[in-house]
Amino acid sequence: MKALLTEPSWQKALADEWSKPHMQELEAFLEKEEAEGKSILPPKAQRFEALNSTALDVVKVVILGQDPYPTKGHAHGLCFSVLPDVKPLPKSLQNINKELFDDMGIDNSHTGYLLPWAEQGVLLLNAVLTVEEGKANAHQSKGWEQFTDKIIALVNAQCENVVFILWGAYAQKKGKNIDNSKHLILNDPHPSPLSAYRGFWGSKPFSRTNAYLVANGKKAVDWQLI
């Protein structure tokens, strides 16, 4: 599994993680699931796509998701993102696009492929990096959470003036140790249709993010997708 992480800054920062019990237990669990013929998503090569797409030293925004889409052909390692040919978009992603349009007048309704955000320093991190096809949350409490807690801790400690976009109670709990004296934390409801009405609509996370970045001498994120 270690070999799937190819981005040098993350390789170095996470070098000590692979020998820890939770990672060894996680790797054994995944190997057993695959040996039993279960379909694990996203494909193995995309398991660390979030880290491979956004180096530690360029992170300026973190969007934290829960676990990958359990539909084959959707998940590709970036939270909330789907591959370019996926239609219709998942409901949460439709709502993200709607809020972006209402917030900044940017229309991304044509796509849910968020890689261009990741390439600008937006770390699109799920708390759990794998899932069994058709079974949402199937890989919770198998070791991924400790690994992604470490990732969040590294960003918190080594980066300055990062915007943490924490949608919903799960993400907010996971981000409880972020230092709000050196970063901006946006705690808003989840974009899911089950909760968006509780305050996600009108929360303006995209313009608030850019205003903070610019105020701290960083380049705003171009949220427009091609």
ChimeraX commands (.cxc) that place a marker at each C-alpha (Angstrom):
marker #1 position 0.00,0.00,0.00 radius 0.5
marker #1 position 2.88,2.35,0.80 radius 0.5
marker #1 position 4.00,2.19,-2.84 radius 0.5
marker #1 position 0.70,3.75,-3.95 radius 0.5
marker #1 position 1.66,7.04,-2.29 radius 0.5
marker #1 position 3.97,8.70,-4.81 radius 0.5
marker #1 position 3.97,12.40,-3.85 radius 0.5
marker #1 position 7.38,13.15,-2.23 radius 0.5
marker #1 position 6.34,15.58,0.52 radius 0.5
marker #1 position 3.65,13.21,1.79 radius 0.5
marker #1 position 5.96,10.20,1.46 radius 0.5
marker #1 position 8.43,11.92,3.78 radius 0.5
marker #1 position 5.84,13.24,6.24 radius 0.5
marker #1 position 4.04,9.90,6.56 radius 0.5
marker #1 position 7.10,7.64,6.51 radius 0.5
marker #1 position 6.57,6.48,10.10 radius 0.5
marker #1 position 2.89,5.64,9.64 radius 0.5
marker #1 position 3.22,2.40,7.70 radius 0.5
marker #1 position 4.73,0.41,10.57 radius 0.5
marker #1 position 2.04,1.39,13.07 radius 0.5
marker #1 position -0.40,-1.32,14.17 radius 0.5
marker #1 position -3.50,0.37,12.77 radius 0.5
marker #1 position -1.95,0.57,9.29 radius 0.5
marker #1 position -0.74,-3.02,9.37 radius 0.5
marker #1 position -4.19,-4.18,10.48 radius 0.5
marker #1 position -5.79,-2.06,7.76 radius 0.5
marker #1 position -3.56,-3.51,5.07 radius 0.5
marker #1 position -4.30,-7.05,6.24 radius 0.5
marker #1 position -8.03,-6.29,6.22 radius 0.5
marker #1 position -7.94,-4.91,2.67 radius 0.5
marker #1 position -5.91,-7.86,1.41 radius 0.5
marker #1 position -8.40,-10.27,2.97 radius 0.5
marker #1 position -11.37,-8.45,1.43 radius 0.5
marker #1 position -9.75,-8.50,-2.00 radius 0.5
marker #1 position -8.81,-12.18,-1.63 radius 0.5
marker #1 position -12.48,-12.94,-0.97 radius 0.5
marker #1 position -13.36,-11.29,-4.28 radius 0.5
marker #1 position -14.97,-8.18,-2.87 radius 0.5
marker #1 position -14.93,-5.06,-5.02 radius 0.5
marker #1 position -13.01,-2.30,-3.22 radius 0.5
marker #1 position -13.43,1.30,-4.35 radius 0.5
marker #1 position -11.77,3.41,-5.58 radius 0.5
marker #1 position -9.39,1.31,-7.71 radius 0.5
marker #1 position -6.12,0.60,-5.91 radius 0.5
marker #1 position -4.08,3.04,-8.01 radius 0.5
marker #1 position -6.37,5.90,-6.93 radius 0.5
marker #1 position -6.46,5.11,-3.23 radius 0.5
marker #1 position -4.13,8.02,-2.35 radius 0.5
marker #1 position -5.24,10.34,-5.14 radius 0.5
marker #1 position -5.94,13.20,-2.71 radius 0.5
marker #1 position -2.36,13.18,-1.43 radius 0.5
marker #1 position -0.78,12.49,-4.80 radius 0.5
marker #1 position -2.68,15.43,-6.33 radius 0.5
marker #1 position -1.96,18.02,-3.61 radius 0.5
marker #1 position 1.49,18.20,-2.04 radius 0.5
marker #1 position 1.69,18.98,1.67 radius 0.5
marker #1 position 3.64,22.18,1.08 radius 0.5
marker #1 position 0.99,23.66,-1.25 radius 0.5
marker #1 position -2.14,22.88,0.78 radius 0.5
marker #1 position -4.19,26.02,1.32 radius 0.5
marker #1 position -7.71,24.54,1.62 radius 0.5
marker #1 position -8.89,21.24,3.08 radius 0.5
marker #1 position -12.34,19.89,2.26 radius 0.5
marker #1 position -13.07,16.89,4.44 radius 0.5
marker #1 position -15.42,14.11,3.35 radius 0.5
marker #1 position -16.45,10.87,5.02 radius 0.5
marker #1 position -15.81,7.93,2.70 radius 0.5
marker #1 position -15.76,7.25,-1.06 radius 0.5
marker #1 position -18.87,6.87,-3.20 radius 0.5
marker #1 position -19.83,3.17,-3.12 radius 0.5
marker #1 position -20.96,3.18,-6.76 radius 0.5
marker #1 position -18.47,1.65,-9.19 radius 0.5
marker #1 position -17.06,4.22,-11.57 radius 0.5
marker #1 position -17.77,7.17,-9.29 radius 0.5
marker #1 position -15.03,7.32,-6.62 radius 0.5
marker #1 position -11.51,8.16,-7.76 radius 0.5
marker #1 position -9.82,9.20,-4.53 radius 0.5
marker #1 position -10.91,12.84,-4.16 radius 0.5
marker #1 position -13.74,13.55,-1.71 radius 0.5
marker #1 position -17.04,14.59,-3.30 radius 0.5
marker #1 position -15.48,14.30,-6.79 radius 0.5
marker #1 position -16.59,11.94,-9.55 radius 0.5
marker #1 position -14.98,11.07,-12.86 radius 0.5
marker #1 position -15.79,13.34,-15.83 radius 0.5
marker #1 position -18.33,11.05,-17.53 radius 0.5
marker #1 position -20.52,10.46,-14.44 radius 0.5
marker #1 position -24.08,11.68,-14.87 radius 0.5
marker #1 position -26.25,12.50,-13.04 radius 0.5
marker #1 position -24.03,13.90,-10.33 radius 0.5
marker #1 position -24.47,12.67,-6.74 radius 0.5
marker #1 position -26.97,14.82,-4.85 radius 0.5
marker #1 position -24.43,16.31,-2.42 radius 0.5
marker #1 position -22.26,17.37,-5.34 radius 0.5
marker #1 position -25.26,18.89,-7.10 radius 0.5
marker #1 position -25.87,20.94,-3.96 radius 0.5
marker #1 position -22.21,22.00,-3.78 radius 0.5
marker #1 position -22.48,23.24,-7.36 radius 0.5
marker #1 position -25.72,25.08,-6.59 radius 0.5
marker #1 position -24.22,26.86,-3.57 radius 0.5
marker #1 position -21.15,27.78,-5.63 radius 0.5
marker #1 position -23.41,29.34,-8.25 radius 0.5
marker #1 position -25.43,31.21,-5.65 radius 0.5
marker #1 position -22.24,32.30,-3.87 radius 0.5
marker #1 position -20.03,33.33,-6.78 radius 0.5
marker #1 position -22.05,32.95,-9.99 radius 0.5
marker #1 position -19.88,30.03,-11.13 radius 0.5
marker #1 position -21.74,27.29,-13.01 radius 0.5
marker #1 position -20.16,23.84,-12.62 radius 0.5
marker #1 position -23.39,21.93,-13.19 radius 0.5
marker #1 position -21.80,20.23,-16.23 radius 0.5
marker #1 position -19.21,18.28,-14.23 radius 0.5
marker #1 position -18.30,16.82,-10.88 radius 0.5
marker #1 position -14.61,16.25,-11.64 radius 0.5
marker #1 position -12.81,18.28,-8.99 radius 0.5
marker #1 position -9.17,17.53,-9.86 radius 0.5
marker #1 position -8.53,21.15,-10.98 radius 0.5
marker #1 position -9.32,22.24,-7.40 radius 0.5
marker #1 position -6.83,19.71,-6.01 radius 0.5
marker #1 position -4.15,20.97,-8.39 radius 0.5
marker #1 position -4.54,24.46,-6.89 radius 0.5
marker #1 position -3.90,23.34,-3.32 radius 0.5
marker #1 position -7.35,22.13,-2.27 radius 0.5
marker #1 position -6.82,18.85,-0.39 radius 0.5
marker #1 position -9.95,16.79,-1.07 radius 0.5
marker #1 position -9.59,14.30,1.74 radius 0.5
marker #1 position -11.97,11.58,2.84 radius 0.5
marker #1 position -11.70,10.38,6.44 radius 0.5
marker #1 position -11.84,6.79,5.15 radius 0.5
marker #1 position -10.10,6.13,1.84 radius 0.5
marker #1 position -11.78,2.91,0.71 radius 0.5
marker #1 position -15.23,1.34,0.66 radius 0.5
marker #1 position -16.78,-1.92,-0.46 radius 0.5
marker #1 position -18.85,-1.50,-3.60 radius 0.5
marker #1 position -22.49,-0.99,-2.73 radius 0.5
marker #1 position -21.88,-0.73,1.03 radius 0.5
marker #1 position -21.39,2.83,2.26 radius 0.5
marker #1 position -19.25,3.13,5.40 radius 0.5
marker #1 position -18.16,-0.53,5.14 radius 0.5
marker #1 position -14.52,0.35,5.92 radius 0.5
marker #1 position -15.07,2.63,8.89 radius 0.5
marker #1 position -13.08,1.84,12.04 radius 0.5
marker #1 position -10.55,-0.29,10.15 radius 0.5
marker #1 position -7.60,2.07,10.58 radius 0.5
marker #1 position -8.08,4.77,7.98 radius 0.5
marker #1 position -9.33,7.30,10.53 radius 0.5
marker #1 position -6.03,7.30,12.45 radius 0.5
marker #1 position -4.13,7.73,9.19 radius 0.5
marker #1 position -6.22,10.69,8.04 radius 0.5
marker #1 position -6.09,12.22,11.54 radius 0.5
marker #1 position -2.32,12.27,11.05 radius 0.5
marker #1 position -2.73,14.01,7.68 radius 0.5
marker #1 position -4.91,16.70,9.25 radius 0.5
marker #1 position -2.41,17.11,12.09 radius 0.5
marker #1 position 0.43,17.56,9.61 radius 0.5
marker #1 position -1.44,20.27,7.69 radius 0.5
marker #1 position -2.40,21.94,10.97 radius 0.5
marker #1 position 1.23,21.99,12.18 radius 0.5
marker #1 position 3.21,22.58,9.00 radius 0.5
marker #1 position 1.00,24.88,6.92 radius 0.5
marker #1 position -0.11,28.46,7.58 radius 0.5
marker #1 position -3.47,30.12,6.99 radius 0.5
marker #1 position -5.28,27.07,5.63 radius 0.5
marker #1 position -9.07,27.10,5.21 radius 0.5
marker #1 position -10.64,23.93,6.64 radius 0.5
marker #1 position -14.10,23.40,5.15 radius 0.5
marker #1 position -15.85,21.03,7.54 radius 0.5
marker #1 position -19.31,20.16,6.29 radius 0.5
marker #1 position -21.46,18.33,8.84 radius 0.5
marker #1 position -20.98,16.92,12.32 radius 0.5
marker #1 position -18.69,14.07,11.26 radius 0.5
marker #1 position -16.13,16.38,9.61 radius 0.5
marker #1 position -16.39,18.90,12.44 radius 0.5
marker #1 position -15.65,16.25,15.04 radius 0.5
marker #1 position -12.66,15.04,13.05 radius 0.5
marker #1 position -11.33,18.59,12.85 radius 0.5
marker #1 position -11.68,19.33,16.54 radius 0.5
marker #1 position -7.91,19.68,17.10 radius 0.5
marker #1 position -7.28,22.23,14.34 radius 0.5
marker #1 position -5.71,25.44,15.62 radius 0.5
marker #1 position -8.20,28.21,14.84 radius 0.5
marker #1 position -5.65,30.86,15.77 radius 0.5
marker #1 position -3.60,30.08,12.63 radius 0.5
marker #1 position -6.25,28.68,10.28 radius 0.5
marker #1 position -9.82,29.48,9.22 radius 0.5
marker #1 position -12.36,26.78,10.11 radius 0.5
marker #1 position -15.70,26.85,8.31 radius 0.5
marker #1 position -18.16,24.70,10.27 radius 0.5
marker #1 position -21.33,24.47,8.20 radius 0.5
marker #1 position -24.03,21.84,7.61 radius 0.5
marker #1 position -23.38,19.03,5.15 radius 0.5
marker #1 position -24.51,19.55,1.52 radius 0.5
marker #1 position -26.52,16.33,1.61 radius 0.5
marker #1 position -30.22,16.81,0.75 radius 0.5
marker #1 position -30.92,15.56,4.30 radius 0.5
marker #1 position -29.14,18.51,5.90 radius 0.5
marker #1 position -28.45,21.28,3.37 radius 0.5
marker #1 position -31.58,23.15,4.48 radius 0.5
marker #1 position -30.10,23.54,7.98 radius 0.5
marker #1 position -27.71,26.26,6.87 radius 0.5
marker #1 position -25.59,24.96,4.01 radius 0.5
marker #1 position -27.61,27.14,1.67 radius 0.5
marker #1 position -26.28,30.66,1.91 radius 0.5
marker #1 position -23.14,29.70,3.85 radius 0.5
marker #1 position -20.94,31.06,1.02 radius 0.5
marker #1 position -17.93,28.81,1.71 radius 0.5
marker #1 position -16.23,29.54,-1.59 radius 0.5
marker #1 position -16.16,33.33,-1.40 radius 0.5
marker #1 position -15.29,33.21,2.31 radius 0.5
marker #1 position -12.40,30.90,1.52 radius 0.5
marker #1 position -11.04,33.16,-1.20 radius 0.5
marker #1 position -11.42,36.29,0.90 radius 0.5
marker #1 position -9.35,34.71,3.68 radius 0.5
marker #1 position -6.68,33.42,1.30 radius 0.5
marker #1 position -6.25,36.79,-0.39 radius 0.5
marker #1 position -6.20,38.59,2.97 radius 0.5
marker #1 position -3.31,36.32,3.96 radius 0.5
marker #1 position -1.29,36.87,0.81 radius 0.5
marker #1 position -2.33,33.71,-1.02 radius 0.5
marker #1 position -3.84,33.26,-4.45 radius 0.5
marker #1 position -7.60,32.74,-4.55 radius 0.5
marker #1 position -8.91,29.39,-5.76 radius 0.5
marker #1 position -10.39,29.40,-9.25 radius 0.5
marker #1 position -13.47,27.30,-8.54 radius 0.5
marker #1 position -14.58,27.22,-12.20 radius 0.5
marker #1 position -14.30,23.74,-13.73 radius 0.5
marker #1 position -13.84,23.18,-17.43 radius 0.5
marker link #1:1,2 radius 0.2
marker link #1:2,3 radius 0.2
marker link #1:3,4 radius 0.2
marker link #1:4,5 radius 0.2
marker link #1:5,6 radius 0.2
marker link #1:6,7 radius 0.2
marker link #1:7,8 radius 0.2
marker link #1:8,9 radius 0.2
marker link #1:9,10 radius 0.2
marker link #1:10,11 radius 0.2
marker link #1:11,12 radius 0.2
marker link #1:12,13 radius 0.2
marker link #1:13,14 radius 0.2
marker link #1:14,15 radius 0.2
marker link #1:15,16 radius 0.2
marker link #1:16,17 radius 0.2
marker link #1:17,18 radius 0.2
marker link #1:18,19 radius 0.2
marker link #1:19,20 radius 0.2
marker link #1:20,21 radius 0.2
marker link #1:21,22 radius 0.2
marker link #1:22,23 radius 0.2
marker link #1:23,24 radius 0.2
marker link #1:24,25 radius 0.2
marker link #1:25,26 radius 0.2
marker link #1:26,27 radius 0.2
marker link #1:27,28 radius 0.2
marker link #1:28,29 radius 0.2
marker link #1:29,30 radius 0.2
marker link #1:30,31 radius 0.2
marker link #1:31,32 radius 0.2
marker link #1:32,33 radius 0.2
marker link #1:33,34 radius 0.2
marker link #1:34,35 radius 0.2
marker link #1:35,36 radius 0.2
marker link #1:36,37 radius 0.2
marker link #1:37,38 radius 0.2
marker link #1:38,39 radius 0.2
marker link #1:39,40 radius 0.2
marker link #1:40,41 radius 0.2
marker link #1:41,42 radius 0.2
marker link #1:42,43 radius 0.2
marker link #1:43,44 radius 0.2
marker link #1:44,45 radius 0.2
marker link #1:45,46 radius 0.2
marker link #1:46,47 radius 0.2
marker link #1:47,48 radius 0.2
marker link #1:48,49 radius 0.2
marker link #1:49,50 radius 0.2
marker link #1:50,51 radius 0.2
marker link #1:51,52 radius 0.2
marker link #1:52,53 radius 0.2
marker link #1:53,54 radius 0.2
marker link #1:54,55 radius 0.2
marker link #1:55,56 radius 0.2
marker link #1:56,57 radius 0.2
marker link #1:57,58 radius 0.2
marker link #1:58,59 radius 0.2
marker link #1:59,60 radius 0.2
marker link #1:60,61 radius 0.2
marker link #1:61,62 radius 0.2
marker link #1:62,63 radius 0.2
marker link #1:63,64 radius 0.2
marker link #1:64,65 radius 0.2
marker link #1:65,66 radius 0.2
marker link #1:66,67 radius 0.2
marker link #1:67,68 radius 0.2
marker link #1:68,69 radius 0.2
marker link #1:69,70 radius 0.2
marker link #1:70,71 radius 0.2
marker link #1:71,72 radius 0.2
marker link #1:72,73 radius 0.2
marker link #1:73,74 radius 0.2
marker link #1:74,75 radius 0.2
marker link #1:75,76 radius 0.2
marker link #1:76,77 radius 0.2
marker link #1:77,78 radius 0.2
marker link #1:78,79 radius 0.2
marker link #1:79,80 radius 0.2
marker link #1:80,81 radius 0.2
marker link #1:81,82 radius 0.2
marker link #1:82,83 radius 0.2
marker link #1:83,84 radius 0.2
marker link #1:84,85 radius 0.2
marker link #1:85,86 radius 0.2
marker link #1:86,87 radius 0.2
marker link #1:87,88 radius 0.2
marker link #1:88,89 radius 0.2
marker link #1:89,90 radius 0.2
marker link #1:90,91 radius 0.2
marker link #1:91,92 radius 0.2
marker link #1:92,93 radius 0.2
marker link #1:93,94 radius 0.2
marker link #1:94,95 radius 0.2
marker link #1:95,96 radius 0.2
marker link #1:96,97 radius 0.2
marker link #1:97,98 radius 0.2
marker link #1:98,99 radius 0.2
marker link #1:99,100 radius 0.2
marker link #1:100,101 radius 0.2
marker link #1:101,102 radius 0.2
marker link #1:102,103 radius 0.2
marker link #1:103,104 radius 0.2
marker link #1:104,105 radius 0.2
marker link #1:105,106 radius 0.2
marker link #1:106,107 radius 0.2
marker link #1:107,108 radius 0.2
marker link #1:108,109 radius 0.2
marker link #1:109,110 radius 0.2
marker link #1:110,111 radius 0.2
marker link #1:111,112 radius 0.2
marker link #1:112,113 radius 0.2
marker link #1:113,114 radius 0.2
marker link #1:114,115 radius 0.2
marker link #1:115,116 radius 0.2
marker link #1:116,117 radius 0.2
marker link #1:117,118 radius 0.2
marker link #1:118,119 radius 0.2
marker link #1:119,120 radius 0.2
marker link #1:120,121 radius 0.2
marker link #1:121,122 radius 0.2
marker link #1:122,123 radius 0.2
marker link #1:123,124 radius 0.2
marker link #1:124,125 radius 0.2
marker link #1:125,126 radius 0.2
marker link #1:126,127 radius 0.2
marker link #1:127,128 radius 0.2
marker link #1:128,129 radius 0.2
marker link #1:129,130 radius 0.2
marker link #1:130,131 radius 0.2
marker link #1:131,132 radius 0.2
marker link #1:132,133 radius 0.2
marker link #1:133,134 radius 0.2
marker link #1:134,135 radius 0.2
marker link #1:135,136 radius 0.2
marker link #1:136,137 radius 0.2
marker link #1:137,138 radius 0.2
marker link #1:138,139 radius 0.2
marker link #1:139,140 radius 0.2
marker link #1:140,141 radius 0.2
marker link #1:141,142 radius 0.2
marker link #1:142,143 radius 0.2
marker link #1:143,144 radius 0.2
marker link #1:144,145 radius 0.2
marker link #1:145,146 radius 0.2
marker link #1:146,147 radius 0.2
marker link #1:147,148 radius 0.2
marker link #1:148,149 radius 0.2
marker link #1:149,150 radius 0.2
marker link #1:150,151 radius 0.2
marker link #1:151,152 radius 0.2
marker link #1:152,153 radius 0.2
marker link #1:153,154 radius 0.2
marker link #1:154,155 radius 0.2
marker link #1:155,156 radius 0.2
marker link #1:156,157 radius 0.2
marker link #1:157,158 radius 0.2
marker link #1:158,159 radius 0.2
marker link #1:159,160 radius 0.2
marker link #1:160,161 radius 0.2
marker link #1:161,162 radius 0.2
marker link #1:162,163 radius 0.2
marker link #1:163,164 radius 0.2
marker link #1:164,165 radius 0.2
marker link #1:165,166 radius 0.2
marker link #1:166,167 radius 0.2
marker link #1:167,168 radius 0.2
marker link #1:168,169 radius 0.2
marker link #1:169,170 radius 0.2
marker link #1:170,171 radius 0.2
marker link #1:171,172 radius 0.2
marker link #1:172,173 radius 0.2
marker link #1:173,174 radius 0.2
marker link #1:174,175 radius 0.2
marker link #1:175,176 radius 0.2
marker link #1:176,177 radius 0.2
marker link #1:177,178 radius 0.2
marker link #1:178,179 radius 0.2
marker link #1:179,180 radius 0.2
marker link #1:180,181 radius 0.2
marker link #1:181,182 radius 0.2
marker link #1:182,183 radius 0.2
marker link #1:183,184 radius 0.2
marker link #1:184,185 radius 0.2
marker link #1:185,186 radius 0.2
marker link #1:186,187 radius 0.2
marker link #1:187,188 radius 0.2
marker link #1:188,189 radius 0.2
marker link #1:189,190 radius 0.2
marker link #1:190,191 radius 0.2
marker link #1:191,192 radius 0.2
marker link #1:192,193 radius 0.2
marker link #1:193,194 radius 0.2
marker link #1:194,195 radius 0.2
marker link #1:195,196 radius 0.2
marker link #1:196,197 radius 0.2
marker link #1:197,198 radius 0.2
marker link #1:198,199 radius 0.2
marker link #1:199,200 radius 0.2
marker link #1:200,201 radius 0.2
marker link #1:201,202 radius 0.2
marker link #1:202,203 radius 0.2
marker link #1:203,204 radius 0.2
marker link #1:204,205 radius 0.2
marker link #1:205,206 radius 0.2
marker link #1:206,207 radius 0.2
marker link #1:207,208 radius 0.2
marker link #1:208,209 radius 0.2
marker link #1:209,210 radius 0.2
marker link #1:210,211 radius 0.2
marker link #1:211,212 radius 0.2
marker link #1:212,213 radius 0.2
marker link #1:213,214 radius 0.2
marker link #1:214,215 radius 0.2
marker link #1:215,216 radius 0.2
marker link #1:216,217 radius 0.2
marker link #1:217,218 radius 0.2
marker link #1:218,219 radius 0.2
marker link #1:219,220 radius 0.2
marker link #1:220,221 radius 0.2
marker link #1:221,222 radius 0.2
marker link #1:222,223 radius 0.2
marker link #1:223,224 radius 0.2
marker link #1:224,225 radius 0.2
marker link #1:225,226 radius 0.2
view
